Amino acid sequence: DLENDPDEVVARLLSCYTGITYNRLLRAHSRFTEDEKSKMAEAQKILGERAMVKFMHEYAQTIEELVAYVERKKHQFDFDVLIIDYAQLLKTSRSYDSKYIEHGEIYRLLSLMAVRCNVAVITVAQGNRQAQVRNKKAQKKDSLMTMTDIADSFEAVRKSAIVITVTRSEKHMADDEIIFLLDKQRQGKTAK
């Protein structure tokens, strides 16, 4: 995770598993019911035994360092998935004339690493500002963020096997919905 503190990520994971709101988990003086304590213990057990969560932001300042680190760790631990939150913060060791070219190199190196290490690489990317504003204010529920709305998207999208966008407009929030759009899939159909 390149953006969030490890404690924040763990709190978000616990929130997802337990149903306890993230903000409530972070409050130092929150009082939890016995049922909530039981849910937290179960979630911690699941995360500790079944999911190896490793935060690598302190180990890699560039994509090249990240690739080297992941390749070393793959020899120590057999993991299947690498999640990068978020890829737009990655840099290369070289200077490029444009962000567009640099992002292309980053995603090229991530693709090669995925093949060499036999891991799925999931990157989280932010939508461009215009799309975020447009989708937040959308009155129609079918107004979805697409892969063309991903900031600096062309190279990321071109090099990706699968692109899933997430939309949550004010209308979706009112109905407590999040919409996922499988916008690109090299080996099958796309769908909402």
N, C-alpha and C positions, 0 to 999 in steps of 0.2 A: 504494500500500500504506500503510495507516494504522497498522498494528501492527508490522510487521517492518522492520528495517534493510535498505536496498537490497542490501548485500553478502550478507545472509542469503537474500534472495529469489533472487539470482543463483546462490548456492551450491545452493539447492533446485532451480532449473532445471537446473543442470549435473548434479546428482545424478539427476534424472529422465532426462536424455538419456544419461548415461554408465553408469548402474547402480552407480556408486560411492556408498557411503552418505554421507549429508549430514554426519554427525559426522566421518567420516574426511576429507572435503573441508575441513572447518573446522580440523582439527588442523594446527598450523603445521609439525610435524615429520613429517608423513606422507610416506612414500616410495611413489611410484607406479611401476608397471611400465611398460614401453614401450607395451604395449597400452592401458593406462589413460591414458597421456599422449596417445596418438593419439586416443582417444575424447574426451578433454577438448578437444583442438584442434578436432576436428570439431564438437563441441557449441558451442564458442565461435564458430566460423565460422557455424553455423546461426543461433545467437542474434543474431550481429552483422549478418548479411546478410538474413535472412528475417523476423526478429521485431524490431520496434522496441519496446524495453522502456523505458519512461520512468516514473520514480518521481515522483509529484506530491505527496507528503505535505507537503513544505515549502512548496508553493504555495497550498494551500487549507485553510483552517481551518473553513470552513462549506460547506454544500452549494451555496449561491449562488456562493461563490468558486470552487468546483470546477467548476460548470457554466460560468461565465465563462471559466475557464482552458481547459477542454476545447474550448469553442467557438472560442477563439483558436487553439489548437493544431491544430484540424481544418482551419483555413484554411492553416496552414503545412505540415502533413503529412497525407497521406491515410491514415488508419488506420481499421480496421474494427471493432475490439473494444476496449472499456474494461473492465478488471477492477478491482473495488474490494474490497479485503480490509482490514477488513471493514466492511460498511455500518452496523453498529450503533454505530460510533465517530463517524459523521458527525453534525454538529449543524446547526441552522439559525441564521440571524441573528436571528430572532424568538424570543421566549419563548412557550412553550405550557404549558397547564395540566397536560398529561400527556405521557409518552413516546410513548404510543400515537398521539396526534394529531401529534406532531412526526415520528414515523416515517412516518406517512401522507404528510405534506408532502414529506419527503425522497424517498420513492419516487415521488411524483407528479412532482417536479422531475426525477428521473432518467429517468422515462418520457418526459417532454417533450423532454429533452436528447437522448435516443436517437433520437427521431423527427427533430428538427431537424438533428442531425449525421449522421444515417443510420449509426449505429454500434450494434452489439450491446453492451449493458451487462450485465456479469456481476457480481453482488454475492455475496460470501461472508458468510454469517451463521452465528452459533453457535446450536446447539440449546440448549433450556433445560436446566437442571441435572438435573431429575428424569428427563428423557428420556435424557440422557447416562449417568446412573447405571444406569437401567433397561436400556438397550441394551448397556452394557458388561458387565453381569452376566448378560445373557440366555443361557439354555442352548439355546434354539432358534435355529437359524441364520436363520429367517425373521422374527425380531423386528427390524423395521426402523424407523429414524427416519423420521417422516413430516413433511409440511409443518406439521401442527399442533404439532409439537415445536420449531419454530423460535422462539427467544426473540423476544418482541414481534412475532409472526408475522402477525397478521391483515392489517394494512395492507400489509405487504411481499408477502404471498402474493396478496392481492386485486389488487394493481397489477402483478404479474409475469405475463408470458406463459408462462414455463416455470419450474417449480420442480423441482430435482433434489436429493435428500437423499443423504448419504453416511453409511453405517453401518460401523463396524468394532468389533464386540464382541470380548471375549476369545476366544470360539469362532472368530470370523473370523480373528483374529490368529494363532491356532494353525494355521490352514489357509492362512495368508498370503493372505487375501482382503480385499477392500474391496467393499462392495455399494453400487451406485448405484441409486436408485429415481427414475424419472421420475414424479413425483407429480402434476404439473400440466402440461398442455400445451394451450394454447388451440386449436391447429390439428391435433389428432390424438389418438391413443390414448396412455394412460399404460402404463408397463411397468417391470418389474424387470430 
